[in-house]
Amino acid sequence: MSFTIDLHSHSNISDGLLTPAELVEHAAMHKVDVLALTDHDDTSGLPIAEIEAKRWNMQLIKGVEISVTWKKRTLHIIGLKIDPEYPPLKNGLAIIRKGRHVRAAGMAAGLDKIGITGSLAGAYEYAKEGIISRTHFARFLMDSGIAKDNKAVFKNYLVKGKPGYFEHEWASLEEAVSWIVGSGGVAVIAHPGRYDLGRTNMLLLLEEFRALGGTGIEVVTGSHTVDQYVEFAKYAQLFSLKASLGSDYHGKGISFMEMGRLPSLPSTCTPVWQDWPEVHALQAKSI
């Protein structure tokens, strides 16, 4: 691959540190040629990102990362090449964002019970630009000296069974995929290695996802190990899914991997961008 592609990134419209314009500039500084902005449940950063991408002669892919509940587990489904104005997608995301406020209040109440007060107001201070997320609670807990780093916050406070965890029902898998596909986009399962589903549930998820119209899976992503690249390349082959690649960049200190440093997809994979004219144009230039 003679160009650099990153199909998973976040701005401060969701839980990233950089504004959409800053994120695009950061990607450009790290030699990214094709970037997807995939903020959680929100597409409002796309217009600014698109303007900035043109300034840097970068191809911007319009994206979103949708929160989904599947078998009482939270999963994330990425939409690439979406139409953010498609009414079912736009309305569905608005409903999810409202639900985030309910979850935030529940998380804060749980932390209050163990003597950690002020977390709701503290988290919202970090979420000035957009949605409220667990990452904003994590920043509050770290900056308050309650936890030393992001990993410790989640392990001790924000995952299931811990005081800051709050059970919440997101969109269904069927809804998320239908919104993405209906808008003309491509549905991709984000960082599957993070879900700890076990092989049986992973097979069930991929079968259902494919049947609903999903066509992609992240194989190479910031939180995956080298072994997981191989593992999910095999799943992609098994279910005839195209493979995606993205850093899941959030900002310095809270990201798994810097932009521009991802390895290529395994040779057995069919890239999700295989038929994209934006990428064909780059390939033609490099010949």
Secondary structure, 3 states (H helix, E strand, C coil): CCCCEECCECCCCCCCCCCHHHHHHHHHHCCCCEEEECCECCCCCHHHHHHHHHHCCCEEEEEEEEEEEECCEEEEEEEECCCCCCHHHHHHHHHHHHHHHHHHHHHHHHHHHCCCCCHHHHHHHHCCCCCCCHHHHHHHHHHCCCCCCHHHHHHHHHCCCCCCCCCCCCEEHHHHHHHHHHCCCEEEECCHHHCCCHHHHHHHHHHHHHHHCCCEEEEEECCCCHHHHHHHHHHHHHCCCEEEEECCECCCCCCCCCCCCCCCCCCCCCECCCCCHHHHHHHHHHC
